[in-house]
């Protein structure tokens, strides 16, 4: 059977179908706004919610419990020139924890600043947040992302997903969480600190390198007519994997399969960040 392993560079994470195995590295971007003067008024609002996500390390059965309060601070500024800026922040955008064996796991915060909660059934009970496995807690610059059930079912998978939920929180709960986290925190490897990671941009020179780009791979079963066309490009010796030696051959393959694979799309960054990936 001939299939296609299609490589895409995405702004962040894709939203693959449940039968696709995705390998990903997450990206964080902090929006930058030009400096303006002649401010007319500014309004600061705050919204808080508790995000929980639990996992089990497959090999050791160690449980990892992520339980933290997310702060959404929205500043609306109207300028005398007529412009309106929405300087929105969400923190933490990701949380990381070390395992007993020196590995690390990072979970991407689901965006629920609009008031979505599990209690009100706004968040699907089977939602899958993006989580990244790192082989070494001292190096968080590259990892393997889990975005689908297939990733967890893979015999080489490192994690088992135990569920996630979102509940409304208060500013007081957020302050208590920050205080307790700072008190209990123990620095291990390259962990980003007690309050998670917000993908600063640009990165300070003294800050460890963290994952910032996203590479996804989709394994797609091709129909018979496309497999027949691709067999014509199969090198002698029939290798299982091979690289295309020239741009001409690469363009030939793209032209052959593009009409088929384009219907899968590249996913939605916004939807995937807000709601994760549904398992059903």
N, C-alpha and C positions, 0 to 999 in steps of 0.2 A: 504494500500500500504506500502510495506517495502522498505526503502531506506537505504543508508549507509552514516553516517557522519564520514568522514575520516580525522584524525588529522595528520598533517605533521609538522615537525620542519625543516625549510628551512634556507639557509644561509641569505636570506633576504626576498624578496617578490616573490610570485609565479605569473604566468601569466594565470589566470583561464579563461575559456570560459565565454562569456558574460552572460550565464544563471546561472552561479555559484555565490553564495554569499560568499565573502571572508572576514574573520575577521583577521586583521594582525597587527603586531607591527614591525616597521622598524628597521633595523640594519645598523650601519655604521662601516666600518672597514678602518683603515688607514694602508696601506701597510708599512711594516718595512723592511729595507734593511740593510745587514751587513756592518759594517764600513770597508772601503777599503782604501788602501794607494797607493802611486805611481800613482796619477791621471795624465792622459795624456792631456785631454782637457775636458772642460764642455761648453755646449751651452744652453742658456736660451731662450725660446720662450714664447710668450704670445698670448692668443686668448680670446676674450670676446664676450658674447652674453647676450641679455636681455630676461629674462624669465617672462612671465605673466601667472597667473592663478587666476580665479575669482570664488567665491562661494557665496552662500546665506544660511544663517541659517534658516532652515525650520520654526521653531516656531516663530521667531521674524521678519523674512524677512530682517535681517541685512545683508548688503553686505560686503564681505571681498575681498579686492583686493591685490593680491601679485604681485609686480612689482619690480624686482631687477636685477642687472647686475652680471653675473657669470664670474669669472676669471678662465681660464685654463692656468696654468703655467707648461710647460714641460721642464725638465732639462735632457738632454742626456749627460751622462758621459762615456767616453771610458777610460778604465784602461790599463796601460802598460802590465798587465798580459794577456790582450786579452779580458776581459769581457766588456760588455756594459750594463749600468743600465739606465732604463727609470723611473725617479722619477716623476710621474705625480700627479698633484693635481688639484682638482676642488673645488671651494669655492664660495658661501656656498653650502654645500650638502643638506641643508634643511633650511627652514625659518618658523618661528612660529609667530602667532599673537593671541592676546586676543580678545574675544568678549565682548560686553557691559555687558553681564550677568555673566562674570567671568569664561567662558569656554576658551578653546584654540584650535587652529587649526594649524597643521604643514603640510607643503607640501614638498615633496621630489623633489629636482631639477632634471629635465630631463637632461641627459648627452648629450650634443650636441657640444662637443669640436672639433669634426671633421668638423664643418662648416655647419651642417644641419640647415635650417631655414624654417619657415612657408612661408615666401615670395616666396621661390623657390619650394614650395610644397614638400620639403624633409620630413617635419614633417606632419603627417596626421592631417587634420583639426578637426577630432573628437578624438584626442588623449586624454587619461585619465591619468594624473599623479597620483601617490599615494598620498593621503592626509589622515591625522590621526586626529581624533576628541578626545579631552581630556575633561572630565567632569569638571575638576578643573585646572585653569591656574597655581595653586600653585603646581601641581603634574603632571609632564610630564613623569613619569616613566611607565605608561601603558595607552594605548588608543585603539581606534577601527579604523582600516584602511579601506578606501574606494578604491577599485580597479576595480569595475565593475559597469555597469549600474544597475544591480540588487541591489547593495548596496545602491545606491541613491533612487531607487524605493521602497525600503523596507519601510513599514509604520512606522517603528521605527527609520528610518534614520534621522539624525540631519542636513544634508547638502543637498544642491542642487548645481550641477556643472554648471557653466556658460561659461566654455571654457578656453582654454589655447593656447599660441603661443610662438614661439621663433624667435627672430630677431637679426641680427648681431649688435654688439656694439663695442665701442672703449675703449682704456685705459682711455681716458679723461672722458667718460661717467661713467666708473666704479669708477673713483676717485670722481666724482661729486655725484654719488649715495652713496658712503661710507660717504662722508662729510655731505650730507643732512640727511642720516639715523641716524648718530651719533647725529646731532643737534636736530632732532625731537623725538629721542627715549625716551620713558618713561618706566622705569622698572616696570613690573607687574608680581607678582608671580615668577615662575621659568623660564620665558622667557630667552633664551640664549644670548640676546644682540642684538645690532642694525644690525649686519652683519651675523646673522643666526648661524647655528650650523654645525660643520664639523666632528663630531664624533671622538674626540681625543682618542687615545689609547696609553698608559693607561689613565684613567680618573683622573684628579687631585682630591685630597681628599676634597677640598673645593668646588668642582663643584656639582651642583644638579644632581640627578639621572635622566637620560633620557632613553627613550626606546632604546633597543639594540638588542633584539632577535625578531624572527618572528615565530608566530604560525598561520597557516592557516587551515581552515576547508572547505572541499568541500562536498556539499550535492549532492549525485549522486543517480539517480533512477536506480535501479537494474533490470535486466531482470527477467522474471518469473521463470526460472530454478534456478537462484541464490537465489531468495526470498524463494523458496520452501526449499532449503537446510538450509537457515538461520532460518526458522521457527522451525526447529528441535532443535535449540539452544535457542529458546525463552522461558524464565522462565514461570512457572505457574503464573496465574494472568494477563499474557500478558501486562506487563508495557510498557509505551511508550518509556522510556529510561531505560537502566540498564547497570551496569558494569560487565565485565567478571571476575568471581571469581578466575580464575587460569590462569597461563601462557599456560596451555594445551589448554583451550578453546580459548584464544586469538590467539594462533598459528593456531587453527582450522579455525577460522574466516578469518584470513589472508590468509591461504592456499585456502580457498573457493573463496574469492573475488579477489585475487591478479591478476589472469590472465585477469580479466575484467578491474580493475581500473588502471593497469600499462600503458594502452594505453593513459591515460590522462597525464602522465608525471608529473614533478614537476615544469614546467615552466623554463624560462631562466632569470637568474638574470641580465646578461648583457643587453639583449634585453629589458627587462622590465624597467630597469633604464634609458636606452638611449631613448626609444621611448614611454614608458608608455604602456597602454593597449588600443588597438583600440576598439571603440564602435560599429563599423559596423561588 
